[in-house]
Amino acid sequence: MAPTPRYYHHGGSPAAWTGSAIAAIGFIIITIGVFMGPNWIVTIVGGVIVLLGGVATMVMKAMGLGQP
């Protein structure tokens, strides 16, 4: 008999928390870049970090650490 997968309520999975934390850091970097003039390189780096948060969430979900 296969083990029952763990069920996380309301996005409380490790994948959701990790992706949200990485995206939040990216948005903070975007905000800093915008207020610095705007400094487009810093703003774009923040955008890339936000996208990496989404990728990290998808990878962790594929590993079984996300909401089924």
C-alpha positions as CSV (number, residue, x, y, z in Angstrom):
1,M,0.0,0.0,0.0
2,A,1.4,3.4,-1.1
3,P,1.9,6.0,1.6
4,T,-0.6,8.9,1.5
5,P,1.0,12.1,0.4
6,R,1.1,14.9,2.9
7,Y,-1.6,17.5,2.4
8,Y,-0.8,21.2,3.1
9,H,-3.6,23.6,3.7
10,H,-3.8,27.0,2.1
11,G,-0.3,27.0,0.5
12,G,1.6,26.1,3.6
13,S,3.9,23.7,1.7
14,P,7.7,24.1,1.7
15,A,7.6,24.9,-2.0
16,A,5.1,27.7,-1.5
17,W,7.1,29.2,1.4
18,T,10.4,29.0,-0.5
19,G,9.0,30.5,-3.7
20,S,7.3,33.3,-1.8
21,A,10.4,34.1,0.2
22,I,12.6,34.3,-2.9
23,A,10.0,36.4,-4.8
24,A,9.7,38.8,-1.8
25,I,13.5,39.3,-1.9
26,G,13.3,39.9,-5.6
27,F,10.6,42.5,-5.1
28,I,12.6,44.3,-2.5
29,I,15.6,44.4,-4.9
30,I,13.3,45.8,-7.6
31,T,12.1,48.5,-5.2
32,I,15.6,49.5,-4.3
33,G,16.5,49.6,-8.0
34,V,13.5,51.9,-8.8
35,F,14.3,54.3,-6.0
36,M,18.0,54.5,-7.0
37,G,17.3,56.7,-10.0
38,P,16.0,54.2,-11.5
39,N,18.9,51.9,-11.8
40,W,17.8,49.5,-14.5
41,I,20.4,46.8,-13.9
42,V,19.4,46.4,-10.2
43,T,15.7,46.4,-11.3
44,I,16.3,43.7,-13.9
45,V,18.3,41.6,-11.4
46,G,15.4,41.8,-9.0
47,G,13.0,40.7,-11.8
48,V,15.2,37.7,-12.5
49,I,15.2,36.8,-8.9
50,V,11.4,36.9,-8.8
51,L,11.3,34.6,-11.8
52,L,13.8,32.2,-10.0
53,G,11.3,32.1,-7.2
54,G,8.7,30.7,-9.5
55,V,11.1,28.2,-11.0
56,A,12.2,27.1,-7.5
57,T,8.5,26.6,-6.6
58,M,7.9,24.4,-9.7
59,V,11.0,22.3,-9.1
60,M,10.2,21.8,-5.4
61,K,6.6,20.9,-6.3
62,A,7.9,18.3,-8.9
63,M,10.1,16.9,-6.1
64,G,6.9,16.3,-4.0
65,L,7.3,19.2,-1.6
66,G,4.3,21.1,-2.8
67,Q,0.5,20.9,-2.8
68,P,-0.7,17.8,-4.6
